Amino acid sequence: MNKIYFYAVVSLFGVGALSSCGPKGGSAVSEKTGYAYNKRENGGFEVKKNYKRGPGPGLMEIEGGEFIMGGSAIEIPGQDMTSYNYKRQVTVSSFYMDETEVSNTDWLEYLHWIRTTFRGKPELAEYYYTALPDTLVWRRPLSYNEPYVNNYLRHPAYGDYPVVGVTWQQAADYCVWRTDRVNELILREKGFMTTFKDLNKPTAKGGTPVKKSDTIFNTDVYLNGQIKDIGKKAPLDLSANAAPTTGKNKAQRNVRLEDGEIFQPYRLPTEAEWEYAAMGLIGNTQYANINEKKVYPWNGLGITSPKKSTRGMILANFKRGKGDYMGVGGSLNDKGSITQSVRSFTPNDFGLYNMAGNVNEWVQDVYRPNTFEATEGLNPFRGNVYADKERDPQNSVIKIDGKGRPVMKPAGTGVKQTWAQLQSQYVDSTYKADQRGYKDAEKDLPNGELLTLYNDKSRVYKGGSWNDQAMWLNPAARRFLQEDESTADIGFRCAMTMLGAPEVRSAGKPQFKNKGTKPFKVK
């Protein structure tokens, strides 16, 4: 089958065609105690009713499932890819992924925010410089690429082209920034915090605008109650010690995680998530059977379109030969000598563009040749480094760095601490928070030099690019680069964890019928 499932309506506020994750027909009364929820007189315990989930800006819904990771690698005609991955049956939980790669315009928006937020502060120069992509990646000793060095990032001709020259570290940092900007937008636009309009609203005709807060919004810091900004539509505070509501004076509070308004963090996809999303086998699945396997994100063994209207057209941006980057003038095949628009070609069955070609894409995973011989069957991933936020042990206030983000420290223990341990800031000396080398540690020589070409800072990238041949377009193919290095053919896209039930669309599918809760009545 060749069906395309556009699972998400990309909406600014992520509340388009959404599915409910809360209990259907749920009662506003506790099933176990009989107390009514959301009542100040009953203690003020609040329960979110009719929670609706949906994707954040730019994301598509990816319904997870089982697949053979690396299973497509052996099917490239004339190429044996088995040495690049280990075939294993795994299951990926449902998640969200960017419809497109992050573009130059997206990155310039990030740089603009840094420049305006830290204007006049001594940290500005360092933060801005650290976030700049390395445009020198375009230089080659025997190639004239200087126009790309000077123009690719900033010129509007390349605005919707994928950003390149970004390291894995820069991509991960962008994800953190994007999380905070989206959550701040949601909270301000919904009136839970002071709206952007009110922040710049004159106090009187001709008066000076209200001073914008110097506090940099961070999701974790806000949820910890350290950003005091109560908007006109902020939730009512139903706690017993809240000030009583009188007239227009309402006791209100910050949004909490339990309110369901905060998005999960944007992040880089895991290698398993990326490969699963790239394959898009959901378009070839009927009644739990896969009708046709794939070598690329599209059906068939070829690299050209079989459809009558587009027959013979190249299906991705890649290099056909050593010197053939775009075909013959007057009849260009993939129509791009370097990268192309992030919305080029046809999306795959999940609605994702350029999951093969254009640019390779960073994923979260630390590279090991045989990772998938050891990893878990559910959500396999190598790269865990467990960390805790630095807090005051007495009042749980989070320590904040110069960017307004929590200061992190290695996790001190793998289990919940006792109260006494927490107060003494106990650290379990036998616990290893860094699990990047679990069962396959990096190997060092006695003089400190690495014995292998890869280490705990080697990160996987996938997908093939404008500068790669067709064998690298296979979703199972994997390579690595150090997390602080960049090239002109590696970009990235973001992902986000999906909470709640994994089924994205239940309409038209058989379902068990559950009875509603019987209300408790005091006799």
C-alpha positions as CSV (number, residue, x, y, z in Angstrom):
1,M,0.0,0.0,0.0
2,N,1.1,3.5,-0.6
3,K,-1.0,5.5,1.8
4,I,0.3,8.7,3.3
5,Y,-0.8,9.4,6.9
6,F,-0.6,13.0,7.9
7,Y,-1.0,12.4,11.6
8,A,-0.7,15.9,12.9
9,V,-2.1,19.3,12.0
10,V,0.9,21.5,12.8
11,S,-0.6,24.2,14.9
12,L,1.1,27.1,16.7
13,F,-0.5,26.1,19.9
14,G,-0.7,22.4,19.3
15,V,-4.4,22.2,19.9
16,G,-5.7,21.3,16.5
17,A,-7.0,17.8,15.9
18,L,-6.1,16.4,19.2
19,S,-6.8,13.2,21.1
20,S,-7.9,12.9,24.6
21,C,-5.5,11.2,27.0
22,G,-7.6,11.5,30.2
23,P,-10.1,8.9,31.4
24,K,-13.2,9.2,29.3
25,G,-16.3,9.9,31.3
26,G,-14.1,10.3,34.4
27,S,-15.7,11.6,37.5
28,A,-14.8,14.8,39.4
29,V,-14.9,12.7,42.6
30,S,-12.2,10.4,43.9
31,E,-13.0,6.8,43.2
32,K,-11.0,5.8,46.3
33,T,-12.1,8.4,49.0
34,G,-15.2,9.9,47.6
35,Y,-13.9,13.5,48.0
36,A,-14.7,15.9,45.2
37,Y,-11.8,17.3,43.2
38,N,-11.1,20.9,42.6
39,K,-12.9,22.1,45.7
40,R,-11.3,24.5,48.2
41,E,-13.5,23.2,51.0
42,N,-12.2,19.7,50.4
43,G,-8.6,20.7,50.6
44,G,-8.1,22.0,47.1
45,F,-6.7,18.9,45.4
46,E,-6.9,19.6,41.7
47,V,-7.3,17.1,38.9
48,K,-7.2,18.2,35.2
49,K,-10.4,17.2,33.4
50,N,-10.6,16.7,29.6
51,Y,-6.9,16.9,29.0
52,K,-6.1,17.2,25.3
53,R,-2.7,16.4,23.9
54,G,-1.2,17.5,20.7
55,P,2.1,18.3,19.0
56,G,4.1,21.5,19.6
57,P,4.9,23.9,16.7
58,G,6.5,22.2,13.7
59,L,5.9,18.6,14.9
60,M,4.2,15.6,13.4
61,E,2.7,12.7,15.4
62,I,4.6,9.4,15.0
63,E,2.6,6.4,16.2
64,G,5.2,4.0,17.5
65,G,5.4,0.2,17.2
66,E,7.7,-2.8,16.6
67,F,10.2,-2.9,13.7
68,I,13.4,-4.6,12.7
69,M,16.1,-2.0,13.4
70,G,18.8,-2.3,10.7
71,G,16.5,-4.7,8.8
72,S,16.6,-2.7,5.6
73,A,20.4,-2.6,5.4
74,I,20.9,-5.8,3.4
75,E,18.4,-4.9,0.7
76,I,20.4,-2.3,-1.2
77,P,21.2,-3.8,-4.6
78,G,24.9,-4.3,-5.0
79,Q,25.7,-3.1,-1.5
80,D,26.2,-5.1,1.7
81,M,25.3,-2.8,4.6
82,T,25.3,-5.4,7.3
83,S,28.5,-4.2,8.8
84,Y,27.0,-0.8,9.5
85,N,24.2,-2.0,11.8
86,Y,23.0,-5.0,13.8
87,K,19.5,-6.3,13.0
88,R,17.3,-6.5,16.0
89,Q,13.6,-6.5,16.7
90,V,12.7,-3.4,18.9
91,T,9.7,-1.3,19.8
92,V,9.6,2.5,19.7
93,S,7.1,4.4,21.8
94,S,5.0,7.0,20.1
95,F,6.6,10.4,19.8
96,Y,6.6,13.6,17.8
97,M,9.2,14.6,15.2
98,D,9.8,17.8,13.2
99,E,8.1,17.8,9.8
100,T,11.3,19.3,8.3
101,E,14.9,19.9,9.1
102,V,15.8,23.0,11.1
103,S,16.4,25.8,8.6
104,N,18.7,28.8,8.4
105,T,15.8,31.0,9.2
106,D,15.1,29.0,12.3
107,W,18.7,29.3,13.4
108,L,18.8,33.1,12.7
109,E,15.7,33.4,15.0
110,Y,17.7,31.7,17.7
111,L,20.7,34.0,17.2
112,H,18.3,37.1,17.2
113,W,16.9,36.0,20.6
114,I,20.4,35.7,22.1
115,R,21.4,39.1,20.8
116,T,18.3,40.9,22.0
117,T,18.0,39.1,25.4
118,F,21.6,39.5,26.4
119,R,22.0,43.0,24.9
120,G,24.2,45.1,27.2
121,K,25.3,42.1,29.3
122,P,28.9,40.9,29.4
123,E,27.9,37.4,28.5
124,L,26.4,38.4,25.1
125,A,29.6,38.1,23.0
126,E,30.4,34.6,24.3
127,Y,26.8,33.2,24.1
128,Y,26.3,34.6,20.6
129,Y,29.7,33.4,19.3
130,T,29.2,29.9,20.8
131,A,25.8,29.6,19.0
132,L,27.1,30.7,15.6
133,P,27.4,27.8,13.0
134,D,30.8,27.2,11.5
135,T,30.4,28.6,8.0
136,L,34.0,27.7,7.2
137,V,32.9,24.1,6.7
138,W,32.1,25.0,3.1
139,R,35.8,25.5,2.3
140,R,37.7,22.9,0.3
141,P,41.3,23.3,-0.8
142,L,40.4,22.5,-4.5
143,S,36.8,23.9,-4.7
144,Y,35.5,27.4,-5.0
145,N,32.9,27.5,-2.2
146,E,33.6,31.0,-0.8
147,P,30.1,32.3,-1.8
148,Y,28.6,29.7,0.6
149,V,30.9,30.7,3.4
150,N,29.7,34.3,3.1
151,N,26.0,33.8,2.2
152,Y,24.6,30.4,3.0
153,L,23.5,31.1,6.6
154,R,22.2,34.7,6.3
155,H,21.1,35.4,2.7
156,P,17.4,35.0,2.1
157,A,18.1,32.9,-1.0
158,Y,19.0,30.1,1.4
159,G,16.5,31.0,4.2
160,D,14.5,27.7,4.0
161,Y,17.6,25.6,3.4
162,P,18.8,23.4,6.3
163,V,21.3,24.9,8.7
164,V,24.7,23.2,8.5
165,G,28.0,23.7,10.3
166,V,26.3,23.0,13.6
167,T,27.8,20.6,16.1
168,W,25.8,18.0,18.1
169,Q,26.3,20.2,21.1
170,Q,24.9,23.2,19.4
171,A,21.9,21.2,18.1
172,A,21.1,19.9,21.6
173,D,21.4,23.5,23.0
174,Y,18.9,24.7,20.4
175,C,16.4,22.1,21.5
176,V,16.6,23.4,25.1
177,W,16.1,27.0,23.9
178,R,13.2,26.0,21.7
179,T,11.5,24.2,24.6
180,D,11.5,27.3,26.7
181,R,10.4,29.7,23.9
182,V,7.4,27.5,23.0
183,N,6.3,27.0,26.6
184,E,6.7,30.7,27.3
185,L,4.6,31.5,24.2
186,I,1.8,29.1,25.3
187,L,1.7,30.5,28.8
188,R,1.7,34.1,27.7
189,E,-0.7,33.7,24.8
190,K,-3.2,31.8,27.0
191,G,-3.0,34.5,29.7
192,F,-1.4,32.2,32.3
193,M,1.5,34.7,32.4
194,T,1.5,38.4,31.5
195,T,0.9,38.5,27.7
196,F,3.5,39.8,25.4
197,K,1.1,42.6,24.5
198,D,0.7,43.7,28.1
199,L,4.4,43.5,28.7
200,N,4.8,46.3,26.1
201,K,1.6,48.2,26.8
202,P,1.8,51.9,27.8
203,T,0.7,52.6,31.3
204,A,-1.2,55.7,30.0
205,K,-1.6,57.5,26.8
206,G,1.9,58.6,25.8
207,G,3.3,56.9,28.9
208,T,6.3,54.5,29.0
209,P,5.6,50.8,28.4
210,V,5.6,48.4,31.3
211,K,9.2,47.2,31.8
212,K,9.8,43.8,30.5
213,S,11.0,41.3,33.1
214,D,14.7,40.7,33.2
215,T,14.1,37.1,34.2
216,I,14.8,34.7,31.4
217,F,12.0,32.1,31.2
218,N,13.0,28.5,31.7
219,T,10.4,25.8,32.0
220,D,11.9,23.9,34.9
221,V,12.5,27.1,36.9
222,Y,9.0,28.3,36.2
223,L,7.5,24.9,37.3
224,N,9.5,25.2,40.5
225,G,7.7,28.4,41.3
226,Q,10.8,30.6,40.9
227,I,9.3,32.9,38.2
228,K,6.5,34.9,39.7
229,D,4.4,36.1,36.8
230,I,0.6,35.6,37.3
231,G,-1.5,36.5,34.2
232,K,-5.1,37.5,34.1
233,K,-6.2,34.0,33.2
234,A,-3.9,32.1,35.6
235,P,-5.4,29.1,37.3
236,L,-7.3,29.7,40.6
237,D,-5.3,28.8,43.7
238,L,-7.7,26.4,45.6
239,S,-5.2,25.6,48.4
240,A,-6.5,26.1,51.9
241,N,-3.9,28.7,52.7
242,A,-4.5,30.8,49.6
243,A,-6.0,34.3,50.1
244,P,-9.8,34.2,49.9
245,T,-11.4,35.4,46.7
246,T,-13.2,38.7,47.2
247,G,-14.7,40.6,44.3
248,K,-12.2,41.0,41.6
249,N,-9.3,39.9,43.8
250,K,-8.8,36.2,43.0
251,A,-6.2,33.9,44.5
252,Q,-4.2,32.6,41.5
253,R,-1.1,30.6,40.9
254,N,1.5,29.5,38.4
255,V,0.7,26.7,36.0
256,R,1.8,23.3,37.3
257,L,2.8,20.2,35.4
258,E,-0.4,18.6,36.5
259,D,-2.4,21.2,34.5
260,G,-1.3,19.6,31.2
261,E,-0.4,23.0,29.6
262,I,3.4,22.5,29.5
263,F,5.0,20.8,26.5
264,Q,7.6,18.1,26.9
265,P,11.2,19.1,26.0
266,Y,12.2,19.3,22.4
267,R,15.3,17.1,22.0
268,L,17.2,15.2,19.3
269,P,15.5,12.0,18.3
270,T,17.1,8.7,19.4
271,E,18.6,6.6,16.6
272,A,15.8,4.1,16.9
273,E,13.2,6.8,16.7
274,W,14.9,8.4,13.7
275,E,15.2,5.1,11.8
276,Y,11.6,4.1,12.6
277,A,10.2,7.5,11.4
278,A,12.3,7.5,8.3
279,M,11.1,4.0,7.2
280,G,7.5,5.1,7.6
281,L,6.2,1.5,7.4
282,I,2.8,2.5,8.7
283,G,1.9,3.3,5.1
284,N,2.6,-0.4,4.1
285,T,0.8,-1.9,7.1
286,Q,-2.6,-3.5,7.2
287,Y,-4.0,-5.5,10.1
288,A,-0.5,-5.8,11.7
289,N,1.0,-7.1,8.5
290,I,3.7,-5.3,6.6
291,N,2.8,-5.7,2.9
292,E,6.0,-4.4,1.5
293,K,9.4,-3.8,3.0
294,K,11.4,-0.7,2.3
295,V,15.0,0.2,1.4
296,Y,14.4,4.0,1.4
297,P,11.7,6.2,3.0
298,W,9.7,5.5,-0.2
299,N,8.5,2.2,-1.7
300,G,10.5,0.3,-4.3
301,L,14.2,-0.4,-4.9
302,G,14.7,2.6,-7.2
303,I,15.6,6.2,-6.6
304,T,13.3,7.7,-9.2
305,S,9.5,8.3,-9.1
306,P,7.4,5.6,-10.8
307,K,4.3,7.9,-10.9
308,K,3.1,9.0,-14.3
309,S,3.1,12.7,-13.5
310,T,6.6,12.6,-12.0
311,R,8.1,9.6,-13.7
312,G,11.9,9.5,-13.7
313,M,12.3,12.4,-11.2
314,I,14.9,11.8,-8.5
315,L,13.2,11.3,-5.1
316,A,15.9,12.8,-2.9
317,N,18.8,15.2,-2.9
318,F,22.0,13.2,-3.2
319,K,25.1,12.6,-5.4
320,R,24.7,10.2,-8.2
321,G,28.5,9.9,-8.9
322,K,31.8,11.5,-7.9
323,G,31.1,14.6,-9.9
324,D,27.4,14.4,-10.6
325,Y,25.6,16.6,-8.0
326,M,22.5,17.7,-9.9
327,G,22.4,16.3,-13.4
328,V,22.5,17.9,-16.9
329,G,21.7,21.6,-17.4
330,G,18.2,22.0,-18.9
331,S,17.1,18.8,-17.3
332,L,18.3,18.8,-13.7
333,N,17.5,15.6,-11.8
334,D,17.4,16.5,-8.1
335,K,17.6,20.2,-8.9
336,G,20.2,20.9,-6.2
337,S,24.0,21.2,-6.4
338,I,24.2,21.5,-2.6
339,T,21.3,21.5,-0.1
340,Q,17.7,22.4,-1.0
341,S,14.6,23.7,0.7
342,V,13.6,21.7,3.8
343,R,10.3,21.0,2.1
344,S,11.8,19.5,-1.1
345,F,10.5,16.3,-2.7
346,T,7.6,14.2,-1.3
347,P,7.2,13.5,2.4
348,N,7.2,9.9,3.6
349,D,4.1,8.1,5.0
350,F,4.5,9.9,8.3
351,G,4.5,13.3,6.5
352,L,8.2,13.9,7.1
353,Y,10.3,15.7,4.5
354,N,13.9,14.8,3.5
355,M,14.3,11.7,5.7
356,A,16.8,10.6,3.0
357,G,19.2,13.1,1.4
358,N,19.6,16.9,1.6
359,V,21.5,16.7,4.9
360,N,22.5,14.0,7.3
361,E,20.9,14.5,10.7
362,W,22.3,14.3,14.2
363,V,20.6,11.9,16.6
364,Q,21.0,11.6,20.4
365,D,23.0,8.3,20.5
366,V,26.6,7.8,21.4
367,Y,28.2,5.7,18.7
368,R,29.3,2.1,19.3
369,P,29.6,-0.4,16.4
370,N,27.6,-3.1,18.3
371,T,25.3,-1.0,20.4
372,F,22.2,-3.0,19.4
373,E,23.5,-6.3,20.5
374,A,23.3,-5.0,24.1
375,T,20.5,-2.4,24.3
376,E,16.9,-2.9,25.5
377,G,14.1,-4.0,23.3
378,L,12.0,-1.0,24.2
379,N,13.2,2.4,23.2
380,P,16.9,1.3,22.7
381,F,19.4,4.1,23.3
382,R,23.0,4.6,24.2
383,G,23.9,7.9,25.7
384,N,22.3,8.2,29.2
385,V,24.1,10.6,31.5
386,Y,21.8,11.0,34.5
387,A,21.8,14.4,36.2
388,D,20.0,16.2,39.0
389,K,19.3,19.9,39.4
390,E,21.3,21.7,42.0
391,R,18.8,22.7,44.8
392,D,18.9,24.2,48.2
393,P,18.2,21.2,50.5
394,Q,16.1,23.3,52.8
395,N,13.7,25.0,50.3
396,S,14.3,23.2,47.0
397,V,15.2,26.4,45.2
398,I,17.0,25.6,41.9
399,K,20.4,27.2,41.3
400,I,20.3,29.1,38.0
401,D,23.2,29.7,35.5
402,G,23.7,32.9,33.4
403,K,21.3,31.7,30.7
404,G,18.5,31.3,33.2
405,R,18.7,27.5,33.1
406,P,19.1,25.1,36.1
407,V,22.6,24.2,37.1
408,M,23.0,20.4,36.7
409,K,25.2,18.0,38.6
410,P,25.8,14.2,38.1
411,A,23.0,12.1,39.8
412,G,24.2,11.1,43.2
413,T,22.2,7.8,43.4
414,G,20.1,5.5,41.4
415,V,17.3,5.1,43.9
416,K,15.2,7.5,45.9
417,Q,17.1,8.9,48.8
418,T,15.9,8.9,52.4
419,W,15.1,12.2,53.9
420,A,18.3,12.2,56.0
421,Q,20.4,11.5,52.9
422,L,18.7,14.3,51.0
423,Q,19.4,16.8,53.7
424,S,23.0,15.7,54.0
425,Q,23.4,15.8,50.1
426,Y,24.5,12.1,50.2
427,V,26.3,10.8,47.2
428,D,26.6,7.0,46.5
429,S,30.2,6.6,45.5
430,T,29.5,3.3,43.8
431,Y,26.8,4.7,41.5
432,K,27.8,5.6,37.9
433,A,25.6,8.4,36.5
434,D,27.4,8.3,33.1
435,Q,26.1,5.3,31.2
436,R,27.4,6.2,27.7
437,G,30.0,3.3,27.8
438,Y,27.7,0.7,29.5
439,K,28.9,-2.8,28.5
440,D,31.2,-1.2,25.9
441,A,33.4,1.4,27.6
442,E,35.8,3.6,25.6
443,K,39.3,2.1,25.6
444,D,42.3,4.2,26.7
445,L,46.0,3.5,26.4
446,P,48.1,4.0,29.5
447,N,49.3,7.4,28.2
448,G,45.6,8.5,28.0
449,E,45.2,8.3,24.3
450,L,42.2,6.5,22.9
451,L,42.7,3.0,21.6
452,T,39.7,3.3,19.2
453,L,38.5,5.9,16.7
454,Y,35.3,6.5,18.7
455,N,34.7,7.4,22.4
456,D,31.9,8.7,24.6
457,K,31.7,12.0,22.6
458,S,31.2,10.2,19.2
459,R,27.6,10.8,18.1
460,V,25.6,9.0,15.4
461,Y,24.3,10.8,12.3
462,K,22.0,9.3,9.7
463,G,20.1,9.9,6.5
464,G,22.6,10.7,3.7
465,S,23.1,14.1,2.2
466,W,23.6,16.1,-1.0
467,N,27.3,15.0,-0.8
468,D,26.6,11.3,-0.3
469,Q,25.8,8.5,-2.7
470,A,22.6,6.4,-2.6
471,M,23.8,3.7,-0.2
472,W,23.7,6.3,2.6
473,L,20.1,7.1,2.0
474,N,19.1,3.8,3.6
475,P,17.6,4.5,7.1
476,A,19.7,1.7,8.6
477,A,23.0,3.3,7.6
478,R,24.9,4.9,10.4
479,R,28.1,6.9,10.8
480,F,29.6,9.0,13.6
481,L,31.4,12.3,14.2
482,Q,32.6,13.9,17.4
483,E,29.9,16.0,19.2
484,D,32.0,19.2,18.9
485,E,32.7,18.9,15.2
486,S,30.5,19.9,12.2
487,T,30.4,19.6,8.5
488,A,28.6,21.1,5.5
489,D,26.4,18.1,5.1
490,I,25.1,17.5,8.6
491,G,22.0,19.3,10.0
492,F,19.3,18.1,12.4
493,R,15.6,18.0,13.3
494,C,14.0,17.9,16.8
495,A,11.7,15.3,18.4
496,M,9.5,15.3,21.5
497,T,8.2,12.5,23.8
498,M,4.5,11.7,23.4
499,L,2.8,11.2,26.8
500,G,-0.2,8.9,27.4
501,A,-1.7,6.2,25.2
502,P,0.5,5.3,22.2
503,E,-2.4,5.0,19.7
504,V,-2.7,8.2,17.7
505,R,-6.0,7.5,16.0
506,S,-8.5,5.2,17.5
507,A,-11.5,6.1,15.3
508,G,-12.7,3.2,13.2
509,K,-10.7,0.7,15.1
510,P,-12.2,-2.0,17.4
511,Q,-12.1,-1.0,21.1
512,F,-13.1,-2.5,24.4
513,K,-16.0,-0.8,26.1
514,N,-15.3,0.3,29.7
515,K,-17.9,1.1,32.2
516,G,-17.9,4.6,33.9
517,T,-17.2,5.1,37.5
518,K,-20.2,4.7,39.9
519,P,-20.5,7.9,42.0
520,F,-20.2,7.4,45.7
521,K,-23.0,8.8,47.9
522,V,-22.9,9.3,51.6
523,K,-26.0,7.6,53.1
